[in-house]
Amino acid sequence: MPRMAEGDPRVSQPFDIEARLKAALAPIEPPEELSLRMESRLGTLVELAADELETWELSSLRDPRNWPRAALRPAAAVVVGAGAGAGLVVLRTRRRRHKRRAQAHSALDLAERTLRDVAREALRVFEDAAPGR
């Protein structure tokens, strides 16, 4: 291990670990375009999963040899669609958090507003995935 000389600037300056940690762990807001891209991709996944479930045919289950293949695709579509839908709800609800905080009068009011937004967004995702279905 190399030894530091007396005149080394690293030795003469005090090491403030707390300040360094604060600087390293300071929260940053992601760029708006990232949020929009994520929302677009999650929306596409929800639509693809809904389309897959819509095209699934129960008639293919008559033959037991088709069961593994016939059951796997819809199950995967449900998992992917539910995950993407939940991500979409969280992303859209999070986007309006500053507005909710500014309007809220208390912590309970903020929680109520957040839950209303989550329910509204979940309904919106469901309606977007199944228009007229």
C-alpha positions, 0 to 999 in steps of 0.5 A, a space after each residue: 500500500 503506497 504511503 502518502 507524503 506530508 505535502 500530499 493535498 489528500 492528506 491536508 484536506 479534511 475528509 468529510 464523508 457525510 458531505 460526500 455521501 449527500 452529494 453522491 446520493 442526492 435524488 435526481 429527477 429522470 428526464 421527461 422523455 424517459 417517462 414518456 418512453 416508458 409509458 409508451 412501451 408499457 402501454 404497448 405491452 398492455 395492448 399486446 397482452 390484451 390482443 393475445 388474450 383476445 385471440 386465445 381459443 378455447 377450442 384448442 383445449 379439447 386435445 390434451 396434447 395442446 394443453 401445455 402450449 395452449 395454456 402457456 401463452 395466455 398465462 404469459 400474456 396475463 403476467 406481462 399485461 398485469 405487470 405492464 399495467 401496474 407499471 403504467 398506473 405507478 408511472 402515471 400516478 407518480 407524475 402528478 405527485 407534486 400537484 397532489 402534495 401542493 393541494 393536500 391539507 394533511 397526510 391523510 388528505 394526501 393519502 386519499 388523493 393518491 388512492 383516488 389517482 391510483 384508482 382512476 389510472 387503473 380504470 384508465 389503463 383497463 379501458 385503454 386495453 379493452 375499448 369496446 370489449 
